[in-house]
Amino acid sequence: MNAFNQHPGQVFRACELHELLDMPIDEASVNVTRSRLGRPTRQGFLTQPERGRYQKRT
C-alpha cells in the first residue's frame, strides 16, 4: 500500500510494483503479489481499472 500512497492516481501492474520496491521479479514472486493484491481490492482500498492493473481508490 505504501507504493500506492507515494504515487497517488498511478496504475500499477504487479511486476511494476516489484521493480519499484526492488523486489525479485521472478514469476513466482510476482504471482504471490498478484494474489495479495486481491484482498485490498475486495476490501475496496484498490480498484482494477483493467485486468491485471491496480490503482488506489480515490
Summary of the structure (lengths in Angstrom):
residues: 58
radius of gyration: 10.6
end to end distance: 13.3
largest distance: 30.4
contacts: 140
relative contact order: 0.24
helix: 48%
strand: 14%
